[in-house]
Amino acid sequence: MSNNRVSRRQFLGYTLTGVGGFMAAGMLMPMVRFAVDPILQQHEGGDFVLTDQAVADITEEPVRVDFTFEQTDAWYVSEVTNSAWVYKEGDKLIALSPVCKHLGCTVNWAGDPEQPTQFFCPCHAGRYEKNGQNIAGTPPLGPLDEYEVREQDGFVAIGAVRQNTLV
């Protein structure tokens, strides 16, 4: 037998420390996993979403194109519907975001009868040129954002939003 005897008080201290450590680990592991798991997930950024709009039907007049994609926020997956104003400039496809840069309202093409060749925001009478450039003297302080866009199997495919490169 060993000469180092453990007293009852030391035994109780060791036991409670061990049990407390296991309980703390049991409580902290879900929190650590919650914080770290989304970082370790693979992301597929940059994908294009195929729409129902045929490229052959696109003209120089902007047309609203709705598209739906699956969005994942941590563990919550949802279907999101967005839209874009798409038109042709020569052979080039252009897709602009319909979100006003003033307060985030939705702009419409030819929404103001007095300005039939401009985008109009009905919230605060904001106006944009066809290329998305904001018109001086109206509330928006910046141009409409632009979507990456390409033709895929004869249909419009819309990608990520970016700053307007047309202005």
C-alpha positions in Angstrom: 0.0 0.0 0.0 1.1 3.6 -0.7 2.1 5.9 2.0 0.3 8.8 0.3 -3.2 8.4 1.7 -6.0 10.5 0.3 -8.2 12.0 2.9 -12.0 12.1 2.6 -11.8 15.8 2.0 -9.3 15.4 -0.9 -11.3 12.6 -2.4 -14.5 14.7 -2.4 -12.6 17.6 -3.9 -11.1 15.5 -6.7 -14.5 13.9 -7.4 -16.4 17.2 -7.5 -13.8 18.7 -9.8 -14.0 15.8 -12.2 -17.8 15.8 -12.3 -17.9 19.6 -12.6 -15.4 19.4 -15.5 -17.5 16.9 -17.4 -20.6 19.0 -16.8 -18.9 22.1 -18.1 -17.6 20.3 -21.2 -21.1 19.0 -21.8 -22.5 22.5 -21.7 -19.7 24.1 -23.8 -19.5 21.6 -26.6 -22.9 22.5 -28.2 -21.9 26.2 -28.0 -18.5 25.6 -29.6 -20.1 23.5 -32.4 -22.8 26.2 -33.0 -20.0 28.8 -33.5 -17.6 26.7 -35.5 -19.8 24.5 -37.7 -21.0 27.2 -40.2 -17.3 28.1 -40.8 -16.5 24.5 -41.8 -19.4 24.2 -44.3 -18.6 24.3 -48.0 -20.0 27.3 -49.8 -20.9 27.3 -53.5 -20.8 31.1 -54.1 -20.9 32.5 -57.5 -23.5 30.2 -59.1 -25.9 31.5 -61.7 -29.6 31.0 -61.4 -31.4 30.0 -64.6 -34.6 32.0 -65.2 -37.7 31.3 -67.4 -37.0 34.3 -69.6 -35.8 33.5 -73.1 -32.9 35.6 -74.3 -34.7 35.9 -77.7 -37.5 37.8 -76.1 -35.3 40.4 -74.5 -35.2 43.8 -76.3 -33.8 47.2 -75.5 -36.8 47.8 -73.3 -36.1 46.7 -69.7 -38.3 43.8 -68.6 -38.7 42.5 -65.0 -37.4 38.9 -64.6 -38.1 37.0 -61.4 -35.9 34.3 -60.2 -35.9 31.9 -57.2 -32.9 30.4 -55.4 -32.2 28.4 -52.3 -30.5 30.4 -49.5 -28.8 28.9 -46.5 -28.4 30.9 -43.3 -26.5 28.7 -40.9 -28.9 25.7 -40.6 -32.0 27.4 -42.0 -32.6 26.8 -45.7 -35.2 28.9 -47.5 -36.5 29.7 -51.0 -35.8 33.3 -51.9 -37.5 35.1 -54.8 -35.7 38.1 -56.3 -36.1 40.1 -59.5 -34.0 42.0 -61.9 -34.6 44.5 -64.8 -33.0 42.9 -67.9 -32.5 44.4 -71.3 -30.1 44.2 -74.2 -27.7 46.9 -75.2 -26.5 45.8 -78.7 -25.7 42.1 -78.2 -24.8 42.5 -74.5 -27.3 41.5 -71.8 -27.7 43.9 -68.9 -29.4 43.1 -65.5 -30.0 45.7 -62.9 -31.2 45.4 -59.4 -34.6 46.8 -58.7 -33.6 48.0 -55.2 -33.4 51.8 -54.8 -30.2 53.0 -53.2 -32.1 55.6 -51.2 -34.2 53.5 -48.8 -34.4 50.1 -50.4 -37.8 50.4 -52.2 -38.4 48.7 -55.5 -38.0 50.7 -58.6 -40.1 50.3 -61.7 -39.3 51.0 -65.4 -41.5 53.8 -66.7 -43.2 54.0 -63.4 -43.6 57.8 -63.8 -45.8 58.8 -66.8 -43.8 62.0 -67.1 -40.5 60.1 -67.4 -41.3 57.0 -69.6 -37.6 56.1 -70.3 -36.4 56.0 -66.7 -36.6 53.9 -63.6 -38.8 55.4 -61.0 -38.9 54.8 -57.2 -42.4 55.6 -55.9 -41.4 55.9 -52.3 -39.6 59.3 -52.6 -39.7 60.0 -56.3 -36.2 58.7 -57.0 -35.2 58.4 -60.7 -32.5 56.5 -62.5 -31.4 56.5 -66.1 -31.7 53.3 -68.2 -28.1 52.3 -67.3 -28.9 52.6 -63.5 -27.2 56.0 -63.1 -29.1 58.1 -60.4 -30.4 61.4 -61.6 -29.0 64.4 -59.7 -31.6 66.3 -57.6 -33.5 63.1 -56.7 -33.1 61.2 -53.4 -30.9 58.3 -54.5 -27.2 59.0 -53.9 -25.8 56.1 -56.0 -26.5 54.1 -59.1 -28.6 50.8 -59.1 -26.5 47.7 -58.5 -25.9 45.4 -61.4 -26.2 41.6 -61.6 -23.8 39.3 -63.4 -25.8 37.9 -66.3 -25.2 35.5 -69.1 -27.1 33.3 -71.6 -27.4 29.7 -70.7 -29.2 27.3 -73.1 -31.1 30.2 -74.7 -32.4 31.5 -71.3 -31.2 34.3 -69.0 -29.0 33.2 -66.1 -28.5 35.7 -63.3 -25.5 35.7 -61.0 -24.2 37.6 -58.0 -25.0 41.3 -57.5 -22.1 43.8 -57.9 -21.6 47.5 -58.2 -22.8 49.1 -61.4 -20.1 48.9 -64.1 -22.1 50.8 -66.7 -21.7 54.3 -65.1 
